[in-house]
């Protein structure tokens, strides 16, 4: 399977199963489009006709180009057959029951009242609660006990708003540091925060202990304050932006993400990215809202052409700024064409429900933060372990080849079948697909690959 598209100044051909990315001239692009279905003589004749007015393209050039395409095909860099399907289930299960990461729901409450919040303002459709240190300590022990021979373990402090339970965060980190060496482990902590409670203590602690910090900012003040309000209805932009700037400056402008959400209110999300850049933030992410049908922020079919254009303009902006020596990172455009994810990750995805789990303030286990509160998906708890193996088996069986709709999709080994939570909430099944999300993902990948190809070719070097 291949995928061809033109974007910017590039003719791009992806060979899906080998992972090869080819930036080609016009002749090669047209030959590749015909190669599998058309005999050589007919291809050469069509090329002669198509480029008859081009004095710089001779019949010899066309013949040579055909042979180069044939060489790529013979070497399995084009039209590579898909040999992964029979191995998909085995690859997903090869790590056994090892857990490598936990999302710690340190606080099921929040000091903001964002209407688009998937977590129901931090309550997850249940009661407000704070995790005790005793539960947090046991969660870390549970992770160590179930991590097998893995050395590096990931823990994300999540909510609600984690800083509402900051003392327990600090106690848990101190406990982890006190035991990691004796167990041969290395904890990597991250923190996701709305910023309202950031102060000098938080900044010092985060810079000392957090490998990454995710900061919630939706961009322009009027966009941010439309949804990200306190319980009195007041916007939070003015309060958090100075705190974010201070934290990012103290981190040396590294190891953080400014994470925004775009909705039907701002399909022109590039303007929000520009606002973040103007504020001095260069590590950026903008995520599409996933909301209930009929919600005022729900993205619509009419938004899609706007969003596609925004992604393309974002790629153009990244190229422009990198050439000017002012690069920035966009999370969804981070792609390594040389040493990208291994085939295991390409097939199995994020590992939710198998090697990655969420822990509630009461110590219950769920496949990931987006399933918390869905009782059907409760896996067990941190004292007894996984007591509902049927759910874990459901997620272990969930890979890109378990989704019939993904069979002919060129992006399947980039998205790994997409988000199981989005699929479930859209279709009622973790092996379904969230088609709107698929549309956006494919466009993002085309843009990301174009930027990465331009960088690999040296076209983004400062001028």
C-alpha positions in Angstrom: 0.0 0.0 0.0 1.2 3.5 -0.8 -0.2 7.0 -0.3 0.6 9.9 -2.6 -0.1 13.5 -2.0 1.2 17.0 -2.9 1.8 19.6 -0.3 3.8 22.7 -0.3 6.5 22.3 -2.9 6.8 18.6 -2.5 5.5 15.4 -4.2 5.4 12.9 -1.4 5.0 9.1 -1.7 4.6 7.0 1.5 5.2 3.2 1.4 3.0 2.3 4.3 4.4 -1.1 5.4 8.1 -0.4 5.0 7.8 3.1 6.5 9.7 4.6 3.5 9.0 8.2 2.6 10.0 9.4 -0.8 10.1 13.0 -2.1 10.0 12.7 -5.8 9.9 14.7 -9.0 6.8 15.0 -11.2 7.8 12.1 -13.5 8.4 9.6 -10.7 5.2 10.7 -9.0 3.1 9.9 -12.1 4.9 6.6 -12.8 4.4 5.4 -9.2 0.6 6.2 -9.5 0.5 3.7 -12.5 3.1 1.2 -11.6 1.1 -1.5 -10.0 -1.8 -1.5 -12.5 -0.2 -0.7 -15.9 2.4 -2.3 -18.1 5.7 -0.6 -18.6 5.2 0.2 -22.3 1.9 1.9 -21.5 3.4 3.8 -18.6 6.2 5.1 -20.8 3.8 6.1 -23.5 1.6 8.0 -21.0 4.6 9.8 -19.6 5.7 10.8 -23.1 2.3 12.2 -23.8 2.0 13.9 -20.3 5.4 15.6 -20.5 5.5 16.2 -24.3 5.8 20.0 -23.8 8.6 19.7 -21.3 12.0 20.1 -23.2 13.9 19.3 -20.0 12.3 15.8 -19.8 13.5 13.4 -22.4 12.4 9.8 -23.2 15.7 8.7 -21.7 14.9 10.5 -18.5 11.5 8.8 -18.3 13.0 5.4 -18.9 15.6 5.9 -16.2 13.0 7.1 -13.8 10.9 4.0 -14.4 13.9 1.8 -13.7 14.5 3.7 -10.4 10.9 3.2 -9.4 11.2 -0.5 -10.2 14.4 -0.7 -8.1 12.6 0.7 -5.1 9.8 -1.8 -5.6 12.2 -4.7 -5.9 14.0 -3.6 -2.7 10.6 -3.3 -0.9 10.8 0.4 -0.5 7.6 0.8 -2.6 4.5 -1.4 -2.7 5.8 -3.4 0.2 3.3 -6.2 1.2 1.7 -6.1 4.6 3.1 -9.0 6.6 2.1 -7.7 10.0 -1.5 -8.7 10.3 -0.8 -12.3 11.3 1.6 -11.1 14.0 -0.5 -8.2 15.4 -2.1 -10.1 18.3 1.2 -11.7 19.3 3.0 -8.3 19.2 0.5 -6.7 21.4 0.8 -9.4 24.0 4.5 -9.9 24.0 5.1 -7.8 27.1 2.8 -10.1 29.1 1.1 -8.3 32.0 3.9 -5.8 32.6 2.7 -2.3 33.5 5.1 0.6 32.8 3.0 3.7 33.4 0.2 5.0 35.7 -2.0 8.1 35.4 -2.5 9.1 39.0 -5.8 10.9 39.6 -4.5 12.8 42.6 -7.6 15.0 42.7 -11.1 14.4 41.5 -12.0 18.0 41.9 -11.0 21.3 40.1 -11.0 25.0 40.7 -12.1 25.7 37.2 -15.5 24.9 35.6 -14.6 24.3 32.0 -17.8 23.3 30.1 -16.0 21.1 27.6 -14.3 19.1 30.3 -14.5 15.4 29.5 -14.0 14.7 33.3 -17.1 16.6 34.4 -15.0 19.4 36.1 -12.8 16.7 37.6 -15.5 14.6 39.2 -15.6 12.0 36.5 -19.3 11.6 36.9 -18.8 10.7 40.5 -17.9 12.3 43.8 -15.3 14.9 44.4 -12.3 13.4 46.2 -8.6 13.8 47.0 -6.1 10.9 46.9 -4.5 10.1 50.3 -0.8 9.5 50.6 -1.6 6.0 51.7 -3.4 5.3 48.4 -0.7 7.1 46.4 2.1 5.1 48.1 0.3 1.9 47.4 -0.1 2.9 43.7 3.7 3.4 43.4 4.3 0.0 45.1 1.8 -1.6 42.7 3.6 -0.1 39.7 7.0 -1.5 40.9 5.5 -4.9 41.6 4.0 -5.2 38.2 6.7 -3.6 36.1 8.8 -6.7 35.6 12.3 -6.0 34.4 11.5 -2.5 33.1 13.8 0.2 34.6 12.0 3.4 33.5 8.5 3.9 34.9 6.2 6.8 34.0 3.8 8.5 36.5 1.6 11.4 35.4 -0.1 13.4 38.2 -3.6 14.2 36.8 -7.0 15.5 37.8 -9.2 17.4 38.1 -6.5 19.8 39.2 -3.4 18.0 40.7 -2.1 21.1 42.5 -5.2 21.1 44.7 -3.6 18.1 46.4 0.0 19.3 46.0 1.2 18.0 49.4 0.4 14.5 48.5 2.1 14.9 45.1 5.3 15.9 47.0 5.0 13.1 49.4 4.6 10.5 46.6 7.6 11.8 44.7 9.7 11.7 47.9 8.6 8.2 48.5 9.3 7.1 45.0 12.8 8.6 45.1 13.5 6.8 48.4 12.8 3.4 47.0 13.6 3.5 43.3 17.3 2.6 43.6 16.7 -0.5 45.8 14.3 -1.8 43.2 16.4 -0.9 40.2 13.8 1.6 38.9 13.8 5.2 37.6 10.7 7.2 38.0 9.8 9.8 35.4 7.1 12.2 36.6 4.9 14.6 34.7 2.3 17.1 35.9 -0.8 18.4 34.1 -2.2 21.6 35.5 -4.5 24.5 34.7 -2.0 26.9 36.4 -4.3 28.6 38.9 -2.3 27.4 41.9 1.2 27.7 40.5 3.6 29.6 42.8 7.3 29.7 43.5 7.1 26.4 45.5 5.4 24.6 42.7 7.9 26.0 40.1 10.9 24.9 42.2 9.4 21.5 42.8 8.4 21.0 39.2 11.7 22.0 37.9 13.5 19.6 40.2 11.2 16.6 39.9 9.0 16.8 36.9 10.4 15.5 33.6 7.6 17.3 31.8 4.8 19.8 32.7 1.6 20.1 30.7 0.0 23.6 30.9 -3.5 24.2 29.8 -3.9 27.3 27.7 -6.3 27.7 24.8 -4.5 30.6 23.1 -6.3 33.9 22.6 -7.8 35.5 25.7 -11.3 35.6 24.3 -11.1 32.0 23.3 -9.6 30.7 26.5 -12.0 32.7 28.7 -15.0 31.4 26.8 -14.7 27.9 28.4 -11.9 28.0 31.0 -13.7 29.8 33.7 -14.0 29.6 37.5 -17.2 28.8 39.3 -18.1 32.5 39.3 -17.9 32.5 35.6 -14.7 34.5 35.5 -12.1 33.8 32.8 -8.7 32.5 34.0 -6.4 33.8 31.2 -5.1 36.9 33.1 -4.3 34.8 36.2 -2.5 31.9 34.6 -0.5 33.4 31.7 2.0 35.3 34.0 2.4 32.1 36.1 3.0 30.0 33.0 5.6 32.4 31.7 7.4 32.4 35.0 7.4 28.6 35.1 8.6 28.2 31.5 11.3 30.7 32.0 12.5 28.9 35.1 12.6 25.6 33.1 14.8 27.2 30.5 12.0 27.0 27.9 12.2 23.2 27.8 10.4 20.1 29.0 6.9 21.5 29.0 3.9 21.6 26.7 1.4 24.4 26.3 -1.7 22.3 25.6 -4.8 23.9 24.1 -8.2 22.7 23.0 -9.9 24.0 19.9 -13.7 23.8 19.5 -16.4 25.0 17.1 -15.7 28.5 18.5 -12.1 28.5 17.2 -11.6 26.3 14.2 -9.1 29.0 13.2 -6.8 27.6 15.9 -3.6 28.8 14.2 -4.4 32.3 15.6 -4.3 30.7 19.1 -0.9 29.1 18.3 0.4 32.5 17.1 -0.8 34.0 20.4 1.1 31.4 22.4 4.2 32.1 20.3 3.8 35.8 20.9 3.8 35.0 24.7 7.1 33.3 24.3 5.9 29.7 24.4 7.5 27.4 21.8 6.5 23.8 22.9 2.9 23.7 21.8 -0.1 21.3 21.3 -3.6 22.0 20.2 -6.1 19.2 20.6 -9.6 18.9 19.0 -12.4 18.8 21.5 -14.2 15.5 21.9 -17.6 16.5 23.2 -21.1 15.1 23.5 -23.3 15.3 20.4 -25.1 18.6 20.3 -22.7 20.4 22.6 -22.1 24.0 21.7 -18.4 23.4 21.3 -18.8 20.2 19.1 -16.8 20.3 15.9 -18.9 20.0 12.8 -18.5 18.8 9.2 -18.5 22.5 8.2 -15.4 23.0 10.4 -13.3 20.4 8.6 -12.2 22.4 5.6 -11.2 25.2 7.9 -9.3 22.8 10.1 -7.5 21.2 7.2 -6.4 24.7 6.0 -5.2 25.6 9.5 -3.1 22.5 9.7 -1.5 23.3 6.3 -0.9 26.9 7.3 0.6 25.7 10.6 3.1 23.6 8.6 4.0 26.6 6.5 4.5 28.7 9.6 6.8 26.1 11.1 8.9 26.0 8.0 9.1 29.8 7.8 10.1 30.2 11.4 12.6 27.4 11.3 14.3 29.0 8.3 14.3 32.3 10.3 16.1 30.5 13.2 12.9 30.7 15.4 11.7 27.1 15.5 8.9 25.8 17.6 7.5 22.4 18.4 4.0 21.3 17.6 3.2 18.0 19.4 1.2 16.4 16.5 4.0 17.2 14.0 6.7 15.5 15.9 7.7 12.6 13.7 11.0 10.9 13.1 11.4 9.5 9.6 14.6 7.7 10.5 14.1 6.2 13.9 10.4 6.3 14.4 8.3 4.0 16.6 9.0 0.3 16.4 6.4 -1.9 14.7 5.1 -3.1 18.1 4.0 0.5 18.9 2.8 1.1 15.4 0.4 -1.8 15.7 -0.6 -1.7 19.4 -0.8 2.0 20.2 -0.7 3.7 23.6 -1.0 0.5 25.7 -4.1 1.6 27.6 -5.6 -1.2 29.7 -2.5 -3.3 29.3 0.8 -1.5 30.1 -0.8 1.8 31.0 -3.6 2.3 33.6 -5.3 5.1 35.5 -5.7 5.1 39.3 -8.6 6.9 41.0 -8.4 8.6 44.4 -9.8 5.4 45.9 -7.2 3.1 44.2 -9.5 1.7 41.5 -7.8 0.8 38.2 -9.1 1.8 34.7 -7.6 1.4 31.2 -6.9 5.2 31.0 -8.1 8.5 32.3 -10.8 8.8 29.7 -12.5 5.6 31.0 -12.5 6.5 34.6 -16.1 6.5 35.9 -17.2 3.9 33.3 -17.9 1.1 35.7 -17.9 -1.5 32.9 -14.2 -0.8 32.4 -13.0 -1.0 36.0 -10.0 -3.4 35.9 -9.6 -3.9 39.6 -7.6 -2.0 42.2 -4.1 -1.4 43.4 -4.3 -3.8 46.3 -5.8 -6.8 44.6 -4.5 -6.1 41.1 -6.5 -6.8 37.9 -9.6 -8.7 39.1 -11.5 -8.1 35.8 -9.2 -9.9 33.3 -11.9 -9.8 30.6 -11.5 -6.0 30.3 -7.7 -6.3 30.1 -8.2 -9.0 27.4 -10.5 -6.7 25.5 -7.7 -4.1 25.4 -5.0 -6.6 24.7 -7.0 -7.7 21.6 -7.5 -4.1 20.5 -4.9 -3.3 17.8 -5.1 -1.6 14.4 -5.7 -5.0 12.7 -8.7 -5.6 14.9 -10.5 -2.7 13.3 -12.0 -3.5 9.9 -12.4 0.1 9.0 -8.6 0.6 9.3 -7.8 -2.1 6.8 -7.4 0.2 3.7 -6.3 3.4 5.6 -2.9 4.6 4.6 -2.4 6.1 8.1 -3.0 2.9 10.1 0.6 2.4 11.1 0.9 6.0 12.2 -2.2 6.2 14.4 -2.1 2.5 15.5 -5.9 2.4 15.3 -6.5 5.6 17.1 -7.7 6.3 20.6 -9.7 3.5 22.2 -11.6 5.9 24.4 -12.7 8.2 21.5 -13.7 5.0 19.6 -15.8 3.8 22.5 -17.5 7.1 23.1 -18.3 7.5 19.4 -19.3 3.9 18.6 -19.8 2.0 21.8 -16.8 -0.3 21.1 -13.1 0.1 21.7 -12.5 -1.5 18.3 -14.6 1.1 16.6 -13.3 4.3 15.1 -14.0 8.0 15.7 -14.2 9.0 12.0 -14.0 12.7 12.6 -10.8 12.2 14.6 -9.5 10.0 11.7 -10.0 12.8 9.2 -8.0 15.2 11.4 -5.3 12.7 12.0 -4.7 12.0 8.4 -4.4 15.7 7.6 -2.0 16.2 10.5 0.2 13.3 9.4 0.4 14.6 5.8 1.5 18.0 7.2 3.9 16.5 9.7 5.6 14.2 7.1 6.0 17.2 4.8 7.7 19.3 7.5 9.9 16.3 8.5 10.8 15.6 4.9 11.7 19.2 4.3 13.9 19.2 7.4 15.6 15.9 6.3 16.4 17.5 2.9 18.0 20.5 4.6 15.3 22.8 3.2 14.6 24.3 6.7 18.1 25.3 7.5 18.3 29.0 8.6 18.7 31.3 5.6 
